[in-house]
């Protein structure tokens, strides 16, 4: 049934890159059902409740800690999709597996981002990581691309020269939900990308970011490079307190945009947000310098504690 389910997910316009994720969710749920002795035809809301409790009590397979509410929400979304699949196949008869069950609300965490000084330090440190010169060049330019456009890593890695319109300074990417969008970029990035294409003789329909074997760079390779950069920086510039990831670079773009007073509607379009919720979070978080606001309104300013000796 796994192959049928994945084909059904594909028919729902799911991106090809998400199919392993759906397969993983399917296998974990099926393993749970086998452990509980539950046949697919016997699935009901009570099974879903038991499964959601299971995701609450089981450890995170990677860290050993608790499963986050965001991850549990994804399991809930799987059950909702799987329920629709089973009903369409006639395996379930108008039984909705998540009916009456509240979707776990992801806990909002502090959004990591870099200051301009930290971003500069990251770019400068690329030359210190132990990879080839050509690889360092690729990594540095990819960091620059994401930080100056706000692209998701999954949007940045597949780009080709043909996707860039250097006259309009627009790159066309395929975003979430297989939605194509145009993203603007600056003169500096335009020069760097064109120089990179020319020096490496990259054909119009070839990937920009490839390995020595000619295969597209994997997200994991880019993440490993960022971890190496963070390790090289150590305690410098406060980087050790930040999760340095591709999404941190995307958040850095959003922060710089908001701090400089950029239009929030334009930001939402550039980032490819399907709703304004995430963009509003950026504006609420970075639209005001909370340190300056606090210093202006600190009720204890000028007061001193008495000496109790």
C-alpha positions, 0 to 999 in steps of 0.5 A: 500500500505504501507505493499506492499512497505515495502515488496518491500524494504525488497526485496531490501536487506534493513536491518530489523532494517531500516524498521520502518524508511522506514515506517515512511517516507512513512506515512509522505509522504502519509499524505502530499499527503492527505493534498494536495489532491493528489492521488497516481496515480497523483504523478509527479516531481512537487509533489516531488518538493512541498514535498521537499519544505515542508520538508524545511519549516516544523519544526523538530518534535523533536527539533522544529528547522530547518530540517537538510539537511541530513534529507531532503536528506533521504526524497529525497532517499525515493522519489527515492525508492518509485518512483521505487516501483510505476513504477514496480507496474505499478501505474506510467508509466515511471515517475521518481519522483526525475528526475531533482531535486538535492539531498540536500547535507548534511552539514558536521559538526564537528565530535565529538570524545573523547580524551584518558583522556575523554574516561577514565573519561567516563569509570570511571563514569559508576560506578556512574550512578544509575543502577544495578551493573550488568548493569553498568558492561554491559555498561562499557564493551559495551563502551570499545568494541565500542571504541576499535573496531569502531563498530556501535551500531547496529553492537555491540548490536546483537553480541553473543559469537559465533561471537568471534574468540579469537584465531585470535582476530576477531569478525564477525558482520553484517554491513550496507547493510547486509554485514558481515565483520571481525573486529579485537580487542585487547588482553585486550578486549579479556580477558574482553569479555571472563571473562564476558561470563564465569562469566555470563554463556552466551551460545554461541548463546545468546546475550551478552547484554541483559536486566534483562528480557533476551531481547536484550538491546535496542539502546535507553537504551544504549544512555540513559546510555551515557546521564546519564554519561555525566550528572554525569561528568558535566563540567569535562574534557570538556565533556559538549561540546561534544555529547556523543553518541555511534557514538562518541565512533566509531569516537573516535576509528577512531581518535585514529587510524589516530593520531597514524598513522594507515593505512587508507585502513585498517581503512576503512575495519575495519569500514565497509565503502562502500566508502573511502569518510568518511575515507578520512574525518577522515584522513583530520580532524585528520591526522595533529595536526592543533594546532601544525601546527598553532603554527609553522606558526602563522604570528602574533607570537611575535607581540603585539598590540600597546597601544591606550590610 
